[in-house]
Amino acid sequence: MMKEITNGIYYVGVNDRNKTLFEGLWPLPSGVSYNAYLIDDEKVCLVDTVEADFFMPFLENIREVIGNRPIDYVVVNHMEPDHSGSLALLRQFYPDIQIVGNKKTFDMMAGFYKLTTGLKEVKNGDTLTLGAHSLQFVLTPMVHWPETMMTLATVPASSDVAMPQQTVLFSGDAFGCFGALNGAYVDEQMNCDEFWLEMTRYYSNIVGKYGTPVQMALKKLAGVKVDYICATHGPVWHEYVERVIGIYDRLSRYEAEPGLVICYGTMYGNTERAAEVIARAAAQAGLKNIVMYNVSKTHHSYIIRDLFRYRGLIVGAPTYNTGLYHEMNVLLDELSQKDIKGRCIGWFGSYSWASKAVAEISRWNEEKLKYEPVGEPVEIKQALNDDTLARCEALGRAMAERLLAQ
């Protein structure tokens, strides 16, 4: 039985427990949900669709709510194919359905699906009445595509359950997270512990570059008391609405805790031993939040997630083929594309006969990352000795002191 979220609004999404990489990039250890919603009123309105591979169970979910009634509108908040992929199929089953979106939505829709008729264009602040429910459209460009928008639904009061008028925000990809839904749809009916870090990993890797547009979107919503957030991935937020908005506010302002991410590449263990020395020194200096990652073993999405959580970063890698160890080069390139602000960085490197790693990491920071350098870089020839061990300890202490001073 499909779940009514609140008066006349139903969840009709699906779960994908088979996909291993989201967008071919990000691991999905717990799967992902593709959320869509149905508003059952005088006019029936679908909000977003699902990935095309899941169209038939999606259609079954819709028919469970409205039977053979037609759908009058489908609102497209975001054109990524995991949310818009069923539009062409939907039009075959509901030929008179009107597709609601903004101009940029329709420019993309013509390219993706060759849908150019039966369109209802909306601009920021426009409204649409379905009967007792009314919709208002809020354009939120670059959260995280140029056509993205959100839809505010005014939900009528219900005398049957003494429910006052409510506001539901259909937020597109904003406020979403990785992870399939295990039976329940609304946060208050489930244990949400697994979703908090997955929300941060989703934000940091998918949306993270676009902090300024996220802040602009939050300002547009600032005067609205939202009772439910219906995102396109993850739980429907009700009990935790304020917490979820607060997470996005902090992440989009690049706020971070005084913690340290140490990530390293290693071939034969010498660079890893240096990383252990640095971590131990930082801990002995009083820093409690320390995470360590081997860049060749841990998917970079988790490292990027934790750099959104913590203010400090120390990276180290060996010289390889007269350049920087490949996986470290890849990670630094990924970080340079995220435009993360307000971070501190230290670095170290090792080599056998020709030094390059330390110079390359320095170049990455000077030209691309532009984080605040902390401590003295450590260059290790072949293996740690008394001098380089002491310098690694000094680097760990310097970073801990800098982070704890903020």
C-alpha positions in Angstrom: 0.0 0.0 0.0 1.5 3.3 -1.1 2.1 5.7 1.8 0.2 9.0 2.2 2.8 11.4 3.5 0.3 14.1 4.4 -3.2 15.2 3.3 -3.4 14.1 -0.4 0.3 13.7 -1.0 1.7 10.2 -1.7 5.1 8.7 -2.1 5.4 6.8 -5.4 9.1 6.4 -5.7 11.3 3.2 -6.1 14.5 1.8 -4.7 17.6 0.7 -6.6 19.5 -1.9 -4.7 21.5 -3.2 -7.7 23.4 -0.1 -8.9 27.0 -0.1 -7.5 28.1 3.4 -8.6 25.9 6.5 -8.7 26.6 8.4 -11.9 29.2 5.8 -12.6 31.4 7.4 -9.9 30.1 7.2 -6.3 29.8 3.9 -4.4 26.3 2.9 -3.2 26.9 0.4 -0.4 23.2 0.7 0.6 21.7 1.5 -2.8 19.7 4.6 -3.6 16.1 5.6 -3.9 14.5 7.5 -6.8 11.7 9.5 -5.1 8.6 10.8 -6.9 5.4 12.1 -5.4 1.8 12.2 -6.3 -0.7 15.0 -5.3 -4.3 13.7 -5.5 -6.7 16.6 -5.9 -9.2 17.9 -8.4 -6.2 18.0 -10.7 -3.7 15.1 -10.2 -0.1 16.2 -10.2 3.0 14.1 -10.2 6.2 15.7 -8.9 9.3 14.2 -10.6 9.7 10.8 -12.1 12.2 8.0 -11.8 15.0 6.3 -13.8 13.5 4.7 -16.9 14.6 1.2 -15.9 12.1 1.4 -13.0 9.2 2.7 -15.0 6.8 -0.3 -14.6 7.0 -0.5 -10.8 6.7 3.3 -10.7 3.6 3.1 -12.9 2.1 0.5 -10.5 2.7 2.8 -7.6 0.9 5.6 -9.3 -2.1 3.4 -10.2 -2.3 2.1 -6.7 -3.1 5.7 -5.6 -5.3 7.0 -8.5 -6.4 3.9 -10.4 -7.2 4.7 -14.0 -7.6 8.4 -13.4 -5.5 10.6 -15.7 -2.6 12.7 -14.5 -3.0 16.3 -15.3 0.5 17.6 -14.6 4.0 16.4 -14.0 6.4 18.9 -12.4 10.0 18.5 -13.4 12.2 20.0 -10.7 15.4 18.5 -12.1 16.4 17.1 -15.5 19.0 14.6 -14.5 17.8 11.3 -16.1 17.5 9.5 -12.8 14.5 11.9 -12.2 13.3 12.7 -15.7 14.1 9.4 -17.4 10.5 8.2 -17.4 9.0 11.3 -19.0 8.7 10.0 -22.5 7.2 6.7 -21.3 4.8 8.6 -19.0 3.6 10.6 -22.0 2.7 7.3 -23.8 0.5 6.2 -20.9 -0.9 9.7 -20.1 -0.9 11.5 -23.5 -2.7 14.6 -22.3 -0.3 15.2 -19.3 1.2 18.7 -19.2 4.8 18.9 -18.3 5.6 21.8 -15.9 9.1 23.3 -15.8 11.1 26.4 -16.6 12.7 27.5 -19.9 16.0 25.8 -19.2 14.1 22.6 -18.3 12.5 22.5 -21.7 15.7 23.3 -23.5 17.2 20.2 -21.9 14.0 18.1 -22.4 14.0 18.7 -26.1 17.6 17.4 -26.3 17.2 14.4 -24.0 13.7 13.1 -25.0 12.5 15.2 -28.0 9.5 16.4 -25.9 8.5 19.8 -27.2 4.7 19.9 -26.8 2.3 19.9 -23.9 4.6 22.1 -21.9 3.6 24.6 -19.2 6.5 27.0 -18.5 6.8 28.6 -15.1 9.0 31.4 -13.8 10.2 32.1 -10.2 7.3 32.7 -7.9 4.6 31.4 -10.4 1.7 29.4 -8.9 -0.5 26.5 -10.0 -3.8 25.6 -8.3 -4.7 21.9 -8.2 -7.9 22.3 -6.2 -7.3 22.4 -2.4 -3.6 22.2 -3.0 -1.6 25.0 -4.5 1.9 25.0 -5.8 4.5 27.8 -6.0 7.7 27.4 -8.0 11.1 28.6 -6.7 13.9 28.6 -9.3 17.2 27.5 -7.7 19.7 27.4 -10.6 23.0 25.5 -10.1 21.8 23.5 -7.2 23.4 21.7 -9.0 22.3 22.0 -12.6 21.3 25.3 -14.3 17.6 24.3 -14.6 17.0 23.1 -11.1 14.0 24.4 -9.2 11.9 23.5 -6.1 8.2 23.4 -5.6 6.4 24.6 -2.5 3.0 22.9 -2.0 0.4 24.4 0.3 -1.5 21.5 1.9 -5.0 22.1 3.1 -6.0 21.6 6.7 -7.8 18.4 7.5 -10.6 18.3 10.1 -10.6 14.5 10.2 -7.2 14.3 11.9 -7.1 17.9 13.3 -4.3 18.7 10.9 -3.5 22.4 10.3 -2.5 23.8 6.9 1.0 22.6 6.0 3.8 23.4 3.6 5.6 20.7 1.7 8.9 21.4 -0.1 9.6 19.3 -3.1 13.3 20.0 -3.2 14.8 18.1 -6.1 18.3 16.8 -5.4 18.7 19.3 -2.6 18.5 17.7 0.9 18.9 14.2 -0.6 21.3 11.5 0.3 22.5 8.0 -0.8 20.8 4.9 0.6 17.7 3.0 -0.3 14.6 3.2 1.8 13.8 0.1 3.8 10.1 0.0 4.1 9.3 3.4 5.6 9.5 6.7 3.7 9.2 9.4 6.4 12.1 10.0 8.8 10.0 9.7 12.0 9.2 6.1 11.0 12.7 4.9 10.6 16.2 4.9 12.1 18.0 7.7 10.3 21.5 7.1 11.7 22.9 5.7 8.4 21.7 8.7 6.4 23.5 11.6 8.1 27.0 10.8 6.8 25.6 9.7 3.5 23.9 13.1 3.2 27.3 14.7 3.7 28.9 12.4 1.1 26.1 13.1 -1.3 26.4 16.8 -0.9 30.1 17.1 -0.9 30.5 15.0 -4.1 27.4 16.0 -6.1 26.6 19.5 -5.0 29.7 20.6 -3.1 31.2 22.9 -5.7 28.0 25.1 -5.7 28.0 26.5 -2.2 27.0 30.0 -3.3 24.0 28.9 -5.3 22.9 26.7 -2.4 23.1 29.8 -0.1 21.0 31.8 -2.6 18.4 29.0 -2.6 18.3 28.9 1.2 17.7 32.7 1.2 14.7 32.3 -1.1 13.2 29.7 1.4 14.2 31.6 4.5 10.7 33.0 5.3 8.9 29.7 4.8 8.0 27.3 7.6 8.5 23.9 5.9 6.7 21.0 7.4 8.0 18.3 5.0 11.0 18.2 2.7 10.4 15.7 -0.2 13.8 15.3 -1.8 14.4 13.0 -4.9 16.8 10.7 -2.9 16.6 9.5 0.6 14.0 9.9 3.3 11.1 12.4 3.4 12.2 14.8 6.1 9.6 15.8 8.7 10.9 15.4 12.2 14.4 16.5 11.1 13.6 19.4 8.8 15.6 21.9 10.8 18.5 19.6 11.1 18.6 18.9 7.4 18.4 22.6 6.4 21.1 23.3 9.0 23.4 20.7 7.5 23.1 22.2 4.0 23.6 25.7 5.4 26.9 24.7 7.1 28.2 22.6 4.2 27.4 25.4 1.7 29.3 27.9 3.8 32.2 25.4 4.0 32.0 25.4 7.8 34.0 22.6 9.4 34.9 21.1 12.7 38.5 21.1 14.1 39.5 17.8 12.7 42.1 16.3 10.4 42.0 14.2 7.3 45.3 12.4 6.6 45.5 10.6 3.3 48.4 9.0 1.8 49.6 6.8 -1.1 52.2 4.1 -0.4 53.9 1.3 -2.3 56.0 -0.5 0.2 54.9 1.1 3.5 57.4 3.8 4.1 55.0 6.7 3.3 52.3 5.0 5.4 54.6 4.8 8.4 55.2 8.5 8.1 51.5 9.1 8.1 51.1 7.1 11.3 53.8 9.2 13.0 52.0 12.4 11.9 48.6 11.1 13.2 50.1 10.0 16.5 51.7 13.4 17.0 48.5 15.3 16.2 46.5 13.1 18.7 49.1 13.6 21.4 48.8 17.4 20.8 45.1 17.1 21.7 43.3 16.7 18.4 40.5 14.1 18.7 38.9 14.1 15.2 41.5 12.4 13.0 40.7 10.1 10.1 43.3 8.3 7.9 42.9 7.0 4.4 45.0 5.1 1.9 44.1 6.8 -1.3 44.5 3.6 -3.3 42.1 1.6 -1.0 39.4 4.1 0.0 37.1 5.6 -2.6 37.8 9.3 -2.9 34.2 10.2 -2.3 34.7 9.3 1.4 37.8 11.4 1.6 36.1 14.4 0.0 33.2 13.9 2.4 35.5 14.2 5.4 37.2 17.2 4.1 33.8 18.9 4.1 33.5 17.8 7.8 37.0 18.7 9.0 39.2 21.7 8.5 42.6 20.1 8.3 44.2 18.0 5.5 47.6 16.4 5.4 48.6 14.5 2.3 51.6 12.4 1.5 52.7 10.2 -1.4 55.8 8.8 -3.0 57.4 10.0 -6.2 56.3 7.7 -9.1 57.6 7.8 -12.7 59.3 11.2 -11.9 56.0 12.6 -10.9 53.4 12.3 -8.1 51.9 9.0 -7.2 48.9 8.5 -9.5 46.0 8.1 -7.0 47.2 11.2 -5.0 47.3 13.2 -8.3 43.7 12.1 -9.0 42.6 13.0 -5.5 44.1 16.5 -5.6 42.6 17.1 -9.0 39.2 16.1 -7.6 39.6 18.4 -4.6 40.6 21.3 -6.9 37.3 21.0 -8.6 35.3 21.3 -5.4 36.3 24.9 -4.6 36.4 24.1 -0.8 37.2 27.2 1.2 38.8 27.8 4.6 41.0 24.6 4.8 44.5 24.1 6.2 47.0 21.8 4.5 50.3 20.1 5.3 52.2 17.6 3.1 55.0 15.1 3.0 56.5 12.8 0.5 59.0 10.1 -0.1 61.4 9.0 -2.9 64.1 6.4 -3.6 66.5 8.3 -5.9 64.7 11.3 -7.4 62.5 13.7 -5.4 59.3 15.0 -7.0 56.3 14.3 -4.8 56.7 17.1 -2.3 57.3 19.7 -5.0 54.2 18.4 -6.9 51.9 18.6 -3.9 53.2 22.1 -3.2 52.4 23.1 -6.8 48.9 21.7 -6.5 48.2 23.8 -3.5 49.8 27.0 -4.8 48.1 26.8 -8.2 44.7 25.1 -7.5 43.7 24.3 -3.9 44.9 27.5 -2.3 44.5 26.1 1.2 46.4 27.6 4.1 49.8 25.9 4.4 50.6 24.6 8.0 54.0 23.3 9.3 57.0 22.4 7.2 56.7 19.8 4.4 58.6 16.6 5.1 60.7 14.9 2.4 61.8 11.4 3.1 64.5 9.6 1.2 63.9 5.9 1.1 62.8 5.4 4.7 62.2 7.3 8.0 65.3 8.2 10.0 65.6 10.1 13.2 65.5 13.5 11.5 62.5 12.9 9.2 60.6 11.1 12.0 61.1 14.2 14.2 59.9 16.4 11.3 56.8 14.3 10.8 56.0 14.7 14.5 56.5 18.5 14.2 54.1 18.5 11.2 51.4 16.7 13.1 51.8 18.9 16.2 51.7 22.1 14.0 48.5 21.1 12.4 46.8 20.1 15.6 47.8 23.4 17.2 46.5 25.4 14.2 43.2 23.6 14.2 42.6 23.8 17.9 43.4 27.5 17.9 40.4 28.2 15.6 
